[in-house]
Every structure is written in structure tokens, then in C-alpha cells.
Amino acid sequence: MFASNFVDHCGGRCRSSAAPSGFTLVEILLVVIILGIASALLVPQIGERDDLQAASAARVIMSDLLYAQNHAIATQQYQYVTFNVANQQYTLYSGTPTGPGTILTHPVYLTNYVMNFGGSGQNSFPNVTLVSANFGNNQPTIAFDSMGVPYFYTAANSNNTAISGVGTVQISSGGYSLTIDVAQDTGDISVQ
């Protein structure tokens, strides 16, 4: 009944006094294009920040050194971390006071505990370079005894010598570098 009383005074061409709310297709496309350009410029820069990549690698190295130290205390056996600058990697070993023996199994990946620099895959630090490792007398291998005390290992005479001062591992990513320090006696690990 109500509909039959309605009279169309505009001949079907009347518009509502309230404009429909929403965006036009052109406006939506412009916003999508602007967001696409912004993400194309910003996302690669976030992923390639040298300081973040070096800091991330430094944290992993610190945790691996702490793992070796804690493993030495828990198992009451010498544990070794051997850094190889030429091959851009380091390896964790279980051993005796006369040297490294068996490669440890990575607790997460269940593979040999070998970490690679500049590579790809599970155990690697892409875009990070191992610059140096020196725990004393230019020796790149650190050992932890059953008390967690750090030593540098000399392969030539199968000898462990207590670290005097600070042992260091230096890494870099692009123009940014960090140094991981291992203190004598306590084996405290820090990064600079």
C-alpha cells in the first residue's frame, strides 16, 4: 500500500540526497601502487642491514660458545670450538685434554655442529664474514674444561694453555664489524 502511493517526480532520474560512501577504483589502485612502491624500497633495506646481520651472527656465536662451555661442565669433558677463517666456518667438538675428538651434534638441526659464514642453509650466516679468531698465540681453537675455564688449544703439540687476557672472534657484514670476547679464568663472553 505504501509503495503504490509513492510518486516519482523526477521521472526515474532522482539521486539520493546522501552520496554513497566508499572509494572509487582509481583511489584504491593509487593506494595499492603507493604501498607497493614503499614496500619495494623499504623491505630490501630492512633485510640487508649489515648491523643487524652481524649482531644476529654474534648472538649465535656467543650462544654456541656458551653451549660448549656448559656442555663441558655438564659432561665433565673438554669441549672445543675450532674457528677456520680460510673455510669460513667453526665446529664444536667433544674431546680430551689432549685435543678435539668427536664433532658434536647440533641440538636443533641434529646434524654435525658446523656453522658456516657467507653460505646458505640451516647452519649458516649469509652475508657475514669470519674475519679472525685468536684465543692466544694466534690459535683459533678454544677449549673449555670441566669447570668451564677457557684455554687456547695448540694443535702442533696437543696442548691446552689458559687464556691470558681476552680471546676474540671478529666478524663483519658489509662495513659493520663486531668482536666477541672470551675472558680469561671465568670464560665470560661478551660482544663489542
LOVEXVO-127755 format. One record per residue (C-alpha): residue in one letter; x negated, z negated, y; residue number from 0. Coordinates in nm, 4 decimals. Each point is the difference from the previous one (the first is absolute). Layout:
REC   residuo          u          w          v   num
REC         A          X          Z          Y   NUM
...
END
This chain:
REC   residuo          u          w          v   num
REC         M     0.0000     0.0000     0.0000     0
REC         F    -0.2805    -0.0864     0.2397     1
REC         A    -0.1811     0.3276    -0.0702     2
REC         S     0.3050     0.2108     0.0777     3
REC         N     0.0270    -0.1502     0.3492     4
REC         F    -0.3601     0.0964     0.0866     5
REC         V    -0.0184     0.2819     0.2498     6
REC         D    -0.3145     0.2091     0.0373     7
REC         H    -0.0327     0.0666     0.3720     8
REC         C    -0.3367     0.1775    -0.0297     9
REC         G     0.0941     0.2658    -0.2497    10
REC         G    -0.2319    -0.1482    -0.2683    11
REC         R    -0.3084     0.0085     0.2227    12
REC         C    -0.0032    -0.3627     0.1158    13
REC         R    -0.3103    -0.2129    -0.0463    14
REC         S    -0.0010    -0.3682    -0.0511    15
REC         S    -0.0965    -0.2036     0.3039    16
REC         A    -0.2660    -0.1840    -0.2095    17
REC         A    -0.2952     0.2255    -0.0952    18
REC         P    -0.1027    -0.0234    -0.3658    19
REC         S    -0.3069    -0.2212    -0.0472    20
REC         G    -0.3056     0.1266    -0.1892    21
REC         F    -0.3039     0.2210     0.0356    22
REC         T    -0.0203     0.3738    -0.0021    23
REC         L    -0.2014     0.1831    -0.2600    24
REC         V    -0.2573     0.0970     0.2640    25
REC         E    -0.0524    -0.3636     0.1014    26
REC         I    -0.0483    -0.1097    -0.3612    27
REC         L    -0.2483     0.2833    -0.0644    28
REC         L    -0.2021    -0.0941     0.3089    29
REC         V    -0.0279    -0.3624    -0.1133    30
REC         V    -0.1069     0.1068    -0.3504    31
REC         I    -0.2632     0.2367     0.1418    32
REC         I    -0.1395    -0.2682     0.2342    33
REC         L    -0.0182    -0.2536    -0.2854    34
REC         G    -0.1712     0.2593    -0.2210    35
REC         I    -0.2631     0.0730     0.2616    36
REC         A    -0.0629    -0.3700     0.0652    37
REC         S    -0.0372    -0.0790    -0.3699    38
REC         A    -0.2298     0.2996    -0.0532    39
REC         L    -0.2287    -0.1344     0.2709    40
REC         L     0.0146    -0.3742    -0.0751    41
REC         V     0.0161    -0.0335    -0.3797    42
REC         P    -0.3320     0.1748    -0.0774    43
REC         Q    -0.1767    -0.2136     0.2613    44
REC         I     0.1365    -0.3199    -0.1515    45
REC         G    -0.1108     0.1031    -0.3498    46
REC         E    -0.3494     0.1022     0.1104    47
REC         R    -0.0966    -0.2965     0.2148    48
REC         D    -0.3583    -0.0716    -0.0922    49
REC         D     0.0181    -0.3692     0.0876    50
REC         L     0.2961    -0.0586    -0.2313    51
REC         Q    -0.1583     0.1889    -0.2894    52
REC         A    -0.3283    -0.1903     0.0354    53
REC         A     0.1839    -0.3333     0.0306    54
REC         S     0.2050     0.0746    -0.3093    55
REC         A    -0.3112     0.0900    -0.2025    56
REC         A    -0.1788    -0.3127     0.1274    57
REC         R     0.2895    -0.2185    -0.1181    58
REC         V    -0.0137     0.1570    -0.3466    59
REC         I    -0.3779    -0.0473    -0.0227    60
REC         M     0.0355    -0.3628     0.1098    61
REC         S     0.2708    -0.0615    -0.2584    62
REC         D    -0.2122     0.1646    -0.2724    63
REC         L    -0.2991    -0.2187     0.0900    64
REC         L     0.2257    -0.3066    -0.0077    65
REC         Y     0.1412     0.1170    -0.3322    66
REC         A    -0.3513     0.0250    -0.1470    67
REC         Q    -0.0911    -0.3414     0.1397    68
REC         N     0.3176    -0.1653    -0.1335    69
REC         H    -0.0371     0.1787    -0.3337    70
REC         A    -0.3531    -0.1421    -0.0296    71
REC         I     0.1316    -0.3508     0.0584    72
REC         A     0.2969     0.0413    -0.2339    73
REC         T    -0.1966     0.1528    -0.2893    74
REC         Q    -0.3231    -0.1948     0.0643    75
REC         Q    -0.1886     0.3314    -0.0275    76
REC         Y    -0.1984     0.2041     0.2481    77
REC         Q     0.1991     0.2726     0.1742    78
REC         Y    -0.1613     0.2918     0.1832    79
REC         V     0.1087     0.2469     0.2655    80
REC         T    -0.2307     0.3019     0.0203    81
REC         F     0.0240     0.2247     0.3064    82
REC         N    -0.1262     0.3574    -0.0355    83
REC         V    -0.0343     0.1657     0.3412    84
REC         A    -0.1159     0.3348    -0.1461    85
REC         N     0.3107     0.0299    -0.2193    86
REC         Q     0.2284    -0.1664     0.2561    87
REC         Q     0.1401    -0.2643    -0.2368    88
REC         Y    -0.0245    -0.3557    -0.1226    89
REC         T     0.0569    -0.1488    -0.3437    90
REC         L     0.0851    -0.3506    -0.1228    91
REC         Y    -0.1768    -0.1266    -0.3121    92
REC         S    -0.0030    -0.3048    -0.2203    93
REC         G    -0.3475    -0.0987    -0.1124    94
REC         T    -0.2659    -0.2584    -0.0665    95
REC         P    -0.2675    -0.1563     0.2236    96
REC         T    -0.2236     0.2964    -0.0894    97
REC         G     0.2370     0.2695     0.1259    98
REC         P     0.3297     0.1858    -0.0076    99
REC         G     0.1556     0.0816    -0.3339   100
REC         T     0.3595     0.1141    -0.0439   101
REC         I     0.2067     0.1694     0.2705   102
REC         L     0.3015    -0.2142     0.0841   103
REC         T     0.3523     0.1365    -0.0366   104
REC         H     0.1883     0.0368     0.3260   105
REC         P     0.2846    -0.2559    -0.0149   106
REC         V     0.2540     0.2354     0.1610   107
REC         Y    -0.0897     0.3488    -0.1247   108
REC         L    -0.1387    -0.1115    -0.3402   109
REC         T    -0.2906     0.2445     0.0333   110
REC         N    -0.3725    -0.0563     0.0486   111
REC         Y    -0.0556    -0.2020     0.3166   112
REC         V    -0.1693     0.2786     0.1971   113
REC         M     0.0998     0.0577     0.3624   114
REC         N    -0.0826     0.3329     0.1696   115
REC         F    -0.0504     0.0842     0.3653   116
REC         G     0.1151     0.3290     0.1512   117
REC         G     0.1972     0.1001    -0.3065   118
REC         S     0.3596     0.0020    -0.1050   119
REC         G     0.1917    -0.1826    -0.2672   120
REC         Q     0.0779    -0.3592    -0.0883   121
REC         N    -0.3455    -0.1542     0.0396   122
REC         S    -0.1140     0.1742     0.3155   123
REC         F    -0.0328    -0.0297     0.3757   124
REC         P     0.0691     0.3432     0.1503   125
REC         N    -0.1779     0.0682     0.3304   126
REC         V    -0.2232    -0.3094    -0.0350   127
REC         T    -0.3761     0.0144    -0.0585   128
REC         L    -0.2208    -0.2614    -0.1623   129
REC         V    -0.2908    -0.0163     0.2461   130
REC         S    -0.2149    -0.2748    -0.1516   131
REC         A    -0.0093    -0.3060    -0.2239   132
REC         N    -0.2805    -0.2531     0.0250   133
REC         F     0.0154    -0.3453    -0.1511   134
REC         G    -0.3729    -0.0697     0.0383   135
REC         N    -0.3189     0.2043    -0.0435   136
REC         N     0.2152     0.3140     0.0479   137
REC         Q     0.1732    -0.0692    -0.3326   138
REC         P     0.3551     0.1423    -0.0249   139
REC         T     0.1211    -0.2301    -0.2800   140
REC         I     0.1475    -0.3438     0.0524   141
REC         A     0.0431    -0.2533    -0.2807   142
REC         F     0.2111    -0.3149    -0.0088   143
REC         D    -0.0865    -0.2875    -0.2336   144
REC         S     0.2381    -0.2473    -0.1658   145
REC         M     0.0211    -0.1993     0.3247   146
REC         G     0.0728     0.3085     0.2141   147
REC         V    -0.3444    -0.0042     0.1625   148
REC         P    -0.1143     0.3504     0.1062   149
REC         Y    -0.3280     0.1606    -0.1092   150
REC         F    -0.1505     0.3415     0.0467   151
REC         Y    -0.0920     0.1714    -0.3232   152
REC         T    -0.3222     0.1969    -0.0424   153
REC         A     0.0337     0.2474    -0.2860   154
REC         A    -0.3754     0.0681    -0.0178   155
REC         N    -0.0721    -0.3486    -0.1351   156
REC         S     0.3521    -0.1105    -0.1064   157
REC         N    -0.0158    -0.2870     0.2443   158
REC         N     0.2601    -0.1786     0.2125   159
REC         T    -0.1217    -0.1508     0.3276   160
REC         A     0.2127    -0.2194     0.2261   161
REC         I     0.1148     0.1782     0.3144   162
REC         S    -0.1928    -0.1130     0.3049   163
REC         G     0.2017     0.0432     0.3177   164
REC         V     0.2826     0.2485    -0.0330   165
REC         G     0.0603     0.2873    -0.2416   166
REC         T     0.1792     0.2963     0.1546   167
REC         V     0.2078     0.3046    -0.0876   168
REC         Q     0.0573     0.2510     0.2787   169
REC         I     0.2787     0.2580    -0.0043   170
REC         S     0.1179     0.2565     0.2537   171
REC         S     0.2937     0.2255     0.0667   172
REC         G    -0.0467     0.2615     0.2663   173
REC         G    -0.1646    -0.1780     0.2934   174
REC         Y     0.1096    -0.3476    -0.1078   175
REC         S    -0.2114    -0.2273    -0.2204   176
REC         L     0.0333    -0.3484    -0.1483   177
REC         T    -0.2418    -0.2344    -0.1733   178
REC         I     0.1011    -0.2344    -0.2814   179
REC         D    -0.2227    -0.3091    -0.0123   180
REC         V    -0.0669    -0.2297    -0.2965   181
REC         A    -0.1518    -0.3353     0.1021   182
REC         Q    -0.2822    -0.1646    -0.1916   183
REC         D     0.0742    -0.3063    -0.2152   184
REC         T     0.3801    -0.0026     0.0490   185
REC         G     0.0727     0.3684    -0.0505   186
REC         D     0.2484    -0.0073     0.2887   187
REC         I     0.1114     0.3554     0.0736   188
REC         S     0.0876     0.1246     0.3480   189
REC         V     0.0275     0.3275     0.1860   190
REC         Q    -0.1346     0.1022     0.3400   191
END
